[in-house]
Amino acid sequence: MENNIKIEKRIEKLRKSLFEKQIDCYMVLSEENRYYFSDFKGEDTTFYESAGCLLITDKSLILATDSRYELEAKNEAPLYEVCIYKEGLPKEMPKLIKMLDIKKIGFEGARLSIVLCNKIIDEIKKANLNTVLIEADELLDLIREIKDEQEIELIKKSLFLAESVFKDASNLISTDITEKEFSWIMEKKMREAGASSMAFPPIVASGPNGALPHAKPTDRLLKEFEPIIIDWGLKLNSYCSDITRTVLIGEKDDTFKRVYDIVSFAQKKATQAIRAGSNSKEIDNIARSYISDNGFGDNFGHSLGHGVGLAVHEGPRLSPFRETILKPGMVFTVEPGIYIPGWGGIRLENMVAVTDDGSIILNTI
């Protein structure tokens, strides 16, 4: 019952947005958004396969899926009428459109492929319906950007479990193992600790490989006196965590100390400026300017951070190209880095939640 009340509140927020945008129905397609608005946990095994969609209007709630998910849908999404299609969603859409009497359908452009979109449009035309599809990703993004207290607690639990795994696994870092081997150690321990899945494949990048922000683990042995970037996260109770730490085997030389301190202080300066009403672009600029002022402006190319929740990458973004006014309940990473070709890289990543009077770092290590 409590969960249904939570879902109903989310649906009402979306319905209000639909009314303001004069959209009759929203077609929810992504796995995370289906779960967020219904509690249906059906998984999309690939981008080209779907566990179904939600159709949300001012009065109706439809969960359209195929027979594989019928029992799951009925058990997990009691607020929805479950519609089972036999020939795929495009063939079913005209029937649903007539039943719901809708003319404008908002949809997730980031999830609906051109192929599937064209198939739906073709079926609508064949049925001589005047219904149009309108890309409206921002309606869902703006709702999901603000986490409630329960969501933040779930994110903290996911993060705490990920941290506890690293505390255990870090004792195994040595010159006797490869990047791939340590990545597997992290993944195995996360699974054994209770993670439902990885938030993303763990990154272990040592020495020169660390100059690649999204390096894939290789057969390269970890070596003394080289920076080792370790980036990992897991899913627990459907919510993600995301952390990066940079470590070293042996004594730290002057280069490591200098670069590490610059990255660490850039992260600290940016985090201290985060509060409700601040601008995401300005927060990014605080860290970026500090790194640039210390001679490494060309060595920090990616955005400062990204939102984390049901997806490991979601809104808001802390970016030099996007402006978002930060609000209480937003949760995102702060992850400056410096990447030097031939030497390696240093990245430090914490998760931060915006509060009414500032922000809190969710990490404990």
C-alpha positions as a Markdown table, in Angstrom:
| # | Residue | x | y | z |
|---|---|---|---|---|
| 1 | Met | 0.0 | 0.0 | 0.0 |
| 2 | Glu | 2.8 | 2.5 | 0.9 |
| 3 | Asn | 4.5 | 1.7 | -2.3 |
| 4 | Asn | 1.4 | 2.3 | -4.3 |
| 5 | Ile | 1.0 | 5.8 | -2.7 |
| 6 | Lys | 4.6 | 6.6 | -3.7 |
| 7 | Ile | 3.9 | 5.5 | -7.3 |
| 8 | Glu | 0.6 | 7.5 | -7.4 |
| 9 | Lys | 2.4 | 10.7 | -6.3 |
| 10 | Arg | 4.9 | 10.2 | -9.2 |
| 11 | Ile | 2.1 | 9.6 | -11.7 |
| 12 | Glu | 0.3 | 12.8 | -10.5 |
| 13 | Lys | 3.5 | 14.8 | -11.1 |
| 14 | Leu | 3.7 | 13.4 | -14.7 |
| 15 | Arg | 0.0 | 14.1 | -15.3 |
| 16 | Lys | 0.4 | 17.7 | -14.2 |
| 17 | Ser | 3.2 | 18.1 | -16.7 |
| 18 | Leu | 1.1 | 16.4 | -19.4 |
| 19 | Phe | -1.7 | 18.9 | -18.8 |
| 20 | Glu | 0.7 | 21.8 | -18.9 |
| 21 | Lys | 2.2 | 20.6 | -22.2 |
| 22 | Gln | -1.2 | 19.7 | -23.6 |
| 23 | Ile | -0.1 | 16.1 | -24.2 |
| 24 | Asp | -2.8 | 13.4 | -23.9 |
| 25 | Cys | -0.6 | 10.4 | -23.0 |
| 26 | Tyr | 2.9 | 9.5 | -22.2 |
| 27 | Met | 4.5 | 6.4 | -23.5 |
| 28 | Val | 7.1 | 5.3 | -21.0 |
| 29 | Leu | 9.6 | 3.0 | -22.6 |
| 30 | Ser | 12.9 | 2.8 | -20.6 |
| 31 | Glu | 13.4 | 0.1 | -18.0 |
| 32 | Glu | 14.2 | 2.6 | -15.3 |
| 33 | Asn | 11.2 | 4.8 | -16.0 |
| 34 | Arg | 8.8 | 1.9 | -16.2 |
| 35 | Tyr | 10.0 | 0.8 | -12.8 |
| 36 | Tyr | 9.9 | 4.4 | -11.4 |
| 37 | Phe | 6.2 | 4.9 | -12.4 |
| 38 | Ser | 4.8 | 1.4 | -11.9 |
| 39 | Asp | 7.2 | -0.8 | -9.8 |
| 40 | Phe | 7.3 | -3.2 | -12.8 |
| 41 | Lys | 10.8 | -4.8 | -12.8 |
| 42 | Gly | 10.8 | -6.3 | -16.3 |
| 43 | Glu | 14.2 | -6.0 | -17.8 |
| 44 | Asp | 15.2 | -5.0 | -21.4 |
| 45 | Thr | 17.9 | -7.5 | -22.3 |
| 46 | Thr | 19.2 | -5.4 | -25.1 |
| 47 | Phe | 18.3 | -2.0 | -26.6 |
| 48 | Tyr | 16.4 | -3.8 | -29.4 |
| 49 | Glu | 14.3 | -5.9 | -27.0 |
| 50 | Ser | 11.7 | -4.4 | -24.6 |
| 51 | Ala | 9.8 | -5.7 | -21.7 |
| 52 | Gly | 7.0 | -3.3 | -22.7 |
| 53 | Cys | 5.8 | 0.2 | -22.1 |
| 54 | Leu | 3.5 | 2.2 | -19.8 |
| 55 | Leu | 0.7 | 4.4 | -21.3 |
| 56 | Ile | -0.2 | 7.1 | -18.8 |
| 57 | Thr | -3.2 | 9.5 | -19.4 |
| 58 | Asp | -5.1 | 11.8 | -17.2 |
| 59 | Lys | -7.5 | 8.9 | -16.3 |
| 60 | Ser | -5.9 | 5.6 | -17.4 |
| 61 | Leu | -2.9 | 3.5 | -16.7 |
| 62 | Ile | -1.9 | 0.8 | -19.1 |
| 63 | Leu | 1.1 | -1.6 | -19.0 |
| 64 | Ala | 1.5 | -3.1 | -22.4 |
| 65 | Thr | 3.8 | -6.1 | -22.6 |
| 66 | Asp | 4.0 | -9.6 | -24.0 |
| 67 | Ser | 3.1 | -13.0 | -22.5 |
| 68 | Arg | 6.6 | -13.5 | -21.0 |
| 69 | Tyr | 5.9 | -10.8 | -18.5 |
| 70 | Glu | 2.2 | -11.2 | -17.9 |
| 71 | Leu | 2.3 | -12.6 | -14.3 |
| 72 | Glu | 5.2 | -10.3 | -13.4 |
| 73 | Ala | 3.3 | -7.3 | -14.6 |
| 74 | Lys | 0.1 | -8.1 | -12.8 |
| 75 | Asn | 1.9 | -8.8 | -9.6 |
| 76 | Glu | 4.2 | -5.9 | -9.5 |
| 77 | Ala | 2.1 | -3.1 | -11.1 |
| 78 | Pro | -1.3 | -3.4 | -9.4 |
| 79 | Leu | -2.2 | 0.2 | -10.3 |
| 80 | Tyr | -2.1 | -0.6 | -14.1 |
| 81 | Glu | -4.3 | -2.5 | -16.4 |
| 82 | Val | -2.1 | -5.0 | -18.1 |
| 83 | Cys | -2.4 | -5.4 | -21.9 |
| 84 | Ile | -0.7 | -8.4 | -23.5 |
| 85 | Tyr | 0.2 | -7.9 | -27.1 |
| 86 | Lys | 0.9 | -10.9 | -29.4 |
| 87 | Glu | 2.4 | -9.2 | -32.5 |
| 88 | Gly | 4.5 | -6.5 | -30.9 |
| 89 | Leu | 3.8 | -2.9 | -29.6 |
| 90 | Pro | 3.4 | -1.2 | -33.1 |
| 91 | Lys | 0.5 | -3.5 | -34.1 |
| 92 | Glu | -1.1 | -3.0 | -30.7 |
| 93 | Met | -0.9 | 0.8 | -30.7 |
| 94 | Pro | -3.9 | 1.6 | -32.9 |
| 95 | Lys | -6.2 | -0.4 | -30.6 |
| 96 | Leu | -4.8 | 1.3 | -27.5 |
| 97 | Ile | -5.1 | 4.7 | -29.1 |
| 98 | Lys | -8.8 | 4.1 | -29.9 |
| 99 | Met | -9.4 | 2.8 | -26.4 |
| 100 | Leu | -7.8 | 5.7 | -24.7 |
| 101 | Asp | -9.0 | 8.3 | -27.2 |
| 102 | Ile | -5.7 | 10.1 | -27.5 |
| 103 | Lys | -4.3 | 12.5 | -30.1 |
| 104 | Lys | -0.9 | 13.5 | -28.8 |
| 105 | Ile | 1.5 | 10.9 | -27.3 |
| 106 | Gly | 4.7 | 12.0 | -25.6 |
| 107 | Phe | 7.6 | 9.5 | -25.7 |
| 108 | Glu | 11.2 | 9.0 | -24.6 |
| 109 | Gly | 13.3 | 9.9 | -27.6 |
| 110 | Ala | 16.4 | 8.5 | -26.0 |
| 111 | Arg | 14.8 | 5.1 | -25.8 |
| 112 | Leu | 12.5 | 4.8 | -28.9 |
| 113 | Ser | 14.5 | 3.8 | -32.0 |
| 114 | Ile | 13.8 | 5.3 | -35.4 |
| 115 | Val | 12.9 | 1.8 | -36.6 |
| 116 | Leu | 10.3 | 1.2 | -33.9 |
| 117 | Cys | 9.0 | 4.8 | -34.1 |
| 118 | Asn | 8.4 | 4.5 | -37.9 |
| 119 | Lys | 6.6 | 1.1 | -37.3 |
| 120 | Ile | 4.3 | 2.7 | -34.8 |
| 121 | Ile | 3.6 | 5.7 | -37.1 |
| 122 | Asp | 2.9 | 3.3 | -40.0 |
| 123 | Glu | 0.4 | 1.4 | -38.0 |
| 124 | Ile | -1.3 | 4.6 | -36.9 |
| 125 | Lys | -1.6 | 5.7 | -40.5 |
| 126 | Lys | -3.0 | 2.4 | -41.6 |
| 127 | Ala | -5.7 | 2.7 | -39.0 |
| 128 | Asn | -6.5 | 6.3 | -40.3 |
| 129 | Leu | -5.9 | 7.8 | -36.9 |
| 130 | Asn | -4.8 | 11.5 | -36.4 |
| 131 | Thr | -2.5 | 10.7 | -33.4 |
| 132 | Val | 1.0 | 12.2 | -33.4 |
| 133 | Leu | 4.1 | 11.3 | -31.4 |
| 134 | Ile | 6.0 | 14.0 | -29.6 |
| 135 | Glu | 9.5 | 13.6 | -28.1 |
| 136 | Ala | 9.3 | 14.7 | -24.5 |
| 137 | Asp | 12.2 | 13.2 | -22.5 |
| 138 | Glu | 12.5 | 16.3 | -20.3 |
| 139 | Leu | 9.1 | 15.6 | -18.6 |
| 140 | Leu | 10.4 | 12.4 | -17.0 |
| 141 | Asp | 14.0 | 13.7 | -16.5 |
| 142 | Leu | 12.8 | 16.6 | -14.4 |
| 143 | Ile | 10.7 | 14.4 | -12.2 |
| 144 | Arg | 13.4 | 11.8 | -11.7 |
| 145 | Glu | 16.2 | 14.3 | -11.0 |
| 146 | Ile | 14.7 | 15.0 | -7.6 |
| 147 | Lys | 15.1 | 12.0 | -5.3 |
| 148 | Asp | 12.8 | 11.6 | -2.2 |
| 149 | Glu | 14.2 | 10.5 | 1.2 |
| 150 | Gln | 13.6 | 6.8 | 0.5 |
| 151 | Glu | 15.5 | 7.0 | -2.8 |
| 152 | Ile | 18.5 | 8.8 | -1.2 |
| 153 | Glu | 18.6 | 6.1 | 1.5 |
| 154 | Leu | 18.6 | 3.4 | -1.1 |
| 155 | Ile | 21.4 | 5.1 | -3.0 |
| 156 | Lys | 23.4 | 5.4 | 0.3 |
| 157 | Lys | 22.9 | 1.6 | 0.9 |
| 158 | Ser | 24.2 | 0.9 | -2.6 |
| 159 | Leu | 27.1 | 3.2 | -2.1 |
| 160 | Phe | 28.0 | 1.7 | 1.4 |
| 161 | Leu | 28.0 | -1.8 | 0.0 |
| 162 | Ala | 30.3 | -0.8 | -2.9 |
| 163 | Glu | 32.6 | 0.9 | -0.4 |
| 164 | Ser | 32.7 | -2.1 | 1.9 |
| 165 | Val | 33.7 | -4.3 | -1.1 |
| 166 | Phe | 36.6 | -2.0 | -1.9 |
| 167 | Lys | 37.8 | -2.0 | 1.7 |
| 168 | Asp | 38.1 | -5.8 | 1.4 |
| 169 | Ala | 39.4 | -6.0 | -2.1 |
| 170 | Ser | 42.0 | -3.3 | -1.8 |
| 171 | Asn | 44.1 | -5.6 | 0.4 |
| 172 | Leu | 44.6 | -7.7 | -2.7 |
| 173 | Ile | 46.1 | -5.0 | -4.9 |
| 174 | Ser | 49.6 | -6.2 | -5.8 |
| 175 | Thr | 52.1 | -6.5 | -8.6 |
| 176 | Asp | 51.1 | -10.1 | -9.0 |
| 177 | Ile | 47.7 | -9.4 | -10.6 |
| 178 | Thr | 46.5 | -7.8 | -13.8 |
| 179 | Glu | 44.0 | -5.1 | -14.4 |
| 180 | Lys | 41.5 | -7.7 | -15.6 |
| 181 | Glu | 42.1 | -9.9 | -12.6 |
| 182 | Phe | 41.5 | -7.1 | -10.1 |
| 183 | Ser | 38.4 | -6.0 | -12.0 |
| 184 | Trp | 37.1 | -9.5 | -11.7 |
| 185 | Ile | 37.9 | -9.5 | -8.0 |
| 186 | Met | 35.8 | -6.4 | -7.6 |
| 187 | Glu | 32.9 | -7.7 | -9.6 |
| 188 | Lys | 32.9 | -11.1 | -7.8 |
| 189 | Lys | 33.0 | -9.5 | -4.4 |
| 190 | Met | 30.2 | -7.1 | -5.3 |
| 191 | Arg | 28.0 | -10.0 | -6.3 |
| 192 | Glu | 28.9 | -12.1 | -3.3 |
| 193 | Ala | 28.1 | -9.1 | -1.0 |
| 194 | Gly | 24.6 | -8.9 | -2.4 |
| 195 | Ala | 24.6 | -6.6 | -5.4 |
| 196 | Ser | 21.9 | -7.5 | -8.0 |
| 197 | Ser | 24.3 | -6.4 | -10.8 |
| 198 | Met | 27.1 | -4.1 | -11.6 |
| 199 | Ala | 26.2 | -0.5 | -12.3 |
| 200 | Phe | 28.8 | -0.7 | -15.1 |
| 201 | Pro | 31.8 | -2.9 | -15.8 |
| 202 | Pro | 34.5 | -2.0 | -13.2 |
| 203 | Ile | 37.4 | 0.1 | -14.6 |
| 204 | Val | 40.9 | -0.7 | -13.5 |
| 205 | Ala | 43.5 | 1.4 | -15.4 |
| 206 | Ser | 47.1 | 1.4 | -14.3 |
| 207 | Gly | 50.1 | 3.5 | -15.5 |
| 208 | Pro | 49.7 | 4.8 | -19.1 |
| 209 | Asn | 46.3 | 3.2 | -19.4 |
| 210 | Gly | 45.0 | 5.6 | -16.8 |
| 211 | Ala | 45.3 | 8.4 | -19.3 |
| 212 | Leu | 42.1 | 6.9 | -20.9 |
| 213 | Pro | 39.1 | 8.1 | -18.7 |
| 214 | His | 37.0 | 5.0 | -19.7 |
| 215 | Ala | 39.8 | 2.5 | -20.1 |
| 216 | Lys | 38.9 | -1.2 | -20.3 |
| 217 | Pro | 40.9 | -3.5 | -18.0 |
| 218 | Thr | 43.7 | -5.3 | -19.8 |
| 219 | Asp | 46.2 | -8.1 | -19.1 |
| 220 | Arg | 48.7 | -5.5 | -18.0 |
| 221 | Leu | 50.2 | -6.3 | -14.5 |
| 222 | Leu | 49.8 | -3.7 | -11.9 |
| 223 | Lys | 53.2 | -2.1 | -11.2 |
| 224 | Glu | 54.8 | -0.2 | -8.3 |
| 225 | Phe | 54.9 | 3.6 | -8.4 |
| 226 | Glu | 52.2 | 3.9 | -11.0 |
| 227 | Pro | 48.8 | 5.5 | -10.4 |
| 228 | Ile | 45.9 | 2.9 | -10.6 |
| 229 | Ile | 42.5 | 4.3 | -11.3 |
| 230 | Ile | 39.7 | 2.1 | -9.9 |
| 231 | Asp | 36.1 | 3.0 | -10.9 |
| 232 | Trp | 33.3 | 0.8 | -9.8 |
| 233 | Gly | 29.6 | 0.8 | -8.7 |
| 234 | Leu | 26.8 | -1.6 | -8.1 |
| 235 | Lys | 23.0 | -1.9 | -8.2 |
| 236 | Leu | 21.2 | -2.7 | -4.9 |
| 237 | Asn | 17.4 | -2.5 | -4.6 |
| 238 | Ser | 17.4 | -1.1 | -8.2 |
| 239 | Tyr | 19.6 | 1.9 | -7.2 |
| 240 | Cys | 23.1 | 2.5 | -8.4 |
| 241 | Ser | 26.4 | 3.7 | -6.8 |
| 242 | Asp | 29.4 | 5.1 | -8.6 |
| 243 | Ile | 32.9 | 5.7 | -7.1 |
| 244 | Thr | 36.4 | 6.2 | -8.3 |
| 245 | Arg | 39.6 | 6.1 | -6.3 |
| 246 | Thr | 43.2 | 6.3 | -7.4 |
| 247 | Val | 45.8 | 4.3 | -5.6 |
| 248 | Leu | 49.5 | 3.5 | -5.8 |
| 249 | Ile | 51.7 | 0.5 | -4.9 |
| 250 | Gly | 54.8 | 1.8 | -3.1 |
| 251 | Glu | 56.0 | 5.3 | -2.3 |
| 252 | Lys | 54.3 | 8.3 | -3.9 |
| 253 | Asp | 56.7 | 10.4 | -6.0 |
| 254 | Asp | 56.4 | 14.2 | -6.4 |
| 255 | Thr | 54.4 | 14.0 | -9.6 |
| 256 | Phe | 51.8 | 11.7 | -8.1 |
| 257 | Lys | 51.5 | 13.9 | -5.0 |
| 258 | Arg | 51.2 | 17.1 | -7.0 |
| 259 | Val | 48.6 | 15.8 | -9.5 |
| 260 | Tyr | 46.6 | 14.0 | -6.8 |
| 261 | Asp | 46.5 | 17.1 | -4.6 |
| 262 | Ile | 45.3 | 19.3 | -7.5 |
| 263 | Val | 42.5 | 16.8 | -8.3 |
| 264 | Ser | 41.5 | 16.4 | -4.6 |
| 265 | Phe | 41.4 | 20.2 | -4.0 |
| 266 | Ala | 39.4 | 20.8 | -7.2 |
| 267 | Gln | 36.9 | 18.3 | -6.0 |
| 268 | Lys | 36.7 | 19.8 | -2.5 |
| 269 | Lys | 36.3 | 23.4 | -3.9 |
| 270 | Ala | 33.5 | 22.3 | -6.2 |
| 271 | Thr | 31.7 | 20.3 | -3.5 |
| 272 | Gln | 31.8 | 23.2 | -1.0 |
| 273 | Ala | 30.0 | 25.4 | -3.6 |
| 274 | Ile | 27.1 | 23.0 | -4.1 |
| 275 | Arg | 23.8 | 24.2 | -2.7 |
| 276 | Ala | 20.2 | 24.6 | -3.7 |
| 277 | Gly | 20.0 | 27.5 | -6.3 |
| 278 | Ser | 23.6 | 27.1 | -7.5 |
| 279 | Asn | 24.3 | 26.6 | -11.2 |
| 280 | Ser | 25.6 | 23.2 | -12.4 |
| 281 | Lys | 27.8 | 24.9 | -15.1 |
| 282 | Glu | 29.4 | 27.2 | -12.4 |
| 283 | Ile | 30.1 | 24.2 | -10.2 |
| 284 | Asp | 31.9 | 22.5 | -13.1 |
| 285 | Asn | 33.8 | 25.7 | -13.8 |
| 286 | Ile | 35.1 | 25.9 | -10.2 |
| 287 | Ala | 36.9 | 22.6 | -10.5 |
| 288 | Arg | 37.9 | 23.1 | -14.1 |
| 289 | Ser | 39.4 | 26.5 | -13.5 |
| 290 | Tyr | 41.4 | 25.3 | -10.5 |
| 291 | Ile | 42.9 | 22.4 | -12.6 |
| 292 | Ser | 43.6 | 24.8 | -15.5 |
| 293 | Asp | 45.2 | 27.4 | -13.2 |
| 294 | Asn | 47.6 | 24.7 | -12.0 |
| 295 | Gly | 48.7 | 23.9 | -15.6 |
| 296 | Phe | 46.5 | 20.9 | -16.4 |
| 297 | Gly | 43.6 | 22.6 | -18.2 |
| 298 | Asp | 44.1 | 20.4 | -21.3 |
| 299 | Asn | 44.2 | 17.2 | -19.3 |
| 300 | Phe | 40.6 | 17.4 | -18.0 |
| 301 | Gly | 38.2 | 16.8 | -20.8 |
| 302 | His | 35.1 | 15.2 | -19.4 |
| 303 | Ser | 32.3 | 16.8 | -17.4 |
| 304 | Leu | 32.6 | 17.2 | -13.6 |
| 305 | Gly | 29.7 | 14.9 | -12.8 |
| 306 | His | 26.4 | 13.2 | -13.6 |
| 307 | Gly | 23.3 | 12.2 | -11.8 |
| 308 | Val | 23.0 | 8.7 | -10.3 |
| 309 | Gly | 19.8 | 6.9 | -9.3 |
| 310 | Leu | 18.0 | 4.1 | -11.0 |
| 311 | Ala | 20.5 | 4.6 | -13.9 |
| 312 | Val | 24.2 | 5.2 | -13.3 |
| 313 | His | 24.1 | 8.1 | -15.7 |
| 314 | Glu | 21.1 | 10.4 | -15.5 |
| 315 | Gly | 20.3 | 14.1 | -14.8 |
| 316 | Pro | 21.5 | 16.4 | -13.7 |
| 317 | Arg | 24.9 | 16.9 | -15.4 |
| 318 | Leu | 27.7 | 19.1 | -14.0 |
| 319 | Ser | 29.0 | 20.2 | -17.3 |
| 320 | Pro | 30.5 | 23.2 | -19.0 |
| 321 | Phe | 27.8 | 22.9 | -21.7 |
| 322 | Arg | 24.6 | 22.5 | -19.7 |
| 323 | Glu | 23.1 | 24.7 | -17.1 |
| 324 | Thr | 20.8 | 23.3 | -14.4 |
| 325 | Ile | 19.8 | 25.1 | -11.2 |
| 326 | Leu | 20.4 | 22.7 | -8.4 |
| 327 | Lys | 17.6 | 21.7 | -6.2 |
| 328 | Pro | 17.3 | 19.7 | -2.9 |
| 329 | Gly | 17.1 | 16.0 | -3.6 |
| 330 | Met | 19.4 | 16.0 | -6.5 |
| 331 | Val | 22.1 | 13.3 | -6.3 |
| 332 | Phe | 25.2 | 13.3 | -8.5 |
| 333 | Thr | 28.9 | 12.6 | -8.8 |
| 334 | Val | 31.7 | 15.0 | -8.4 |
| 335 | Glu | 34.6 | 13.5 | -10.3 |
| 336 | Pro | 37.4 | 15.7 | -11.5 |
| 337 | Gly | 40.4 | 14.1 | -13.2 |
| 338 | Ile | 43.8 | 14.8 | -14.8 |
| 339 | Tyr | 44.9 | 12.5 | -17.6 |
| 340 | Ile | 48.5 | 12.6 | -18.8 |
| 341 | Pro | 49.5 | 10.6 | -21.9 |
| 342 | Gly | 52.4 | 8.2 | -21.3 |
| 343 | Trp | 52.1 | 8.7 | -17.5 |
| 344 | Gly | 48.6 | 7.9 | -16.5 |
| 345 | Gly | 45.7 | 9.6 | -14.7 |
| 346 | Ile | 44.2 | 10.5 | -11.4 |
| 347 | Arg | 40.4 | 10.7 | -10.9 |
| 348 | Leu | 38.5 | 11.0 | -7.6 |
| 349 | Glu | 34.8 | 10.5 | -7.5 |
| 350 | Asn | 32.3 | 11.1 | -4.7 |
| 351 | Met | 28.5 | 11.1 | -4.7 |
| 352 | Val | 26.8 | 14.2 | -3.3 |
| 353 | Ala | 23.2 | 15.1 | -2.4 |
| 354 | Val | 21.9 | 18.6 | -2.5 |
| 355 | Thr | 20.1 | 19.6 | 0.7 |
| 356 | Asp | 18.0 | 22.7 | 1.7 |
| 357 | Asp | 21.1 | 24.3 | 3.3 |
| 358 | Gly | 24.0 | 23.0 | 1.2 |
| 359 | Ser | 25.1 | 19.5 | 0.3 |
| 360 | Ile | 26.3 | 16.3 | 1.9 |
| 361 | Ile | 28.9 | 13.9 | 0.7 |
| 362 | Leu | 27.4 | 10.4 | 0.7 |
| 363 | Asn | 30.7 | 8.6 | 0.7 |
| 364 | Thr | 32.2 | 7.3 | 3.9 |
| 365 | Ile | 35.7 | 6.4 | 2.5 |
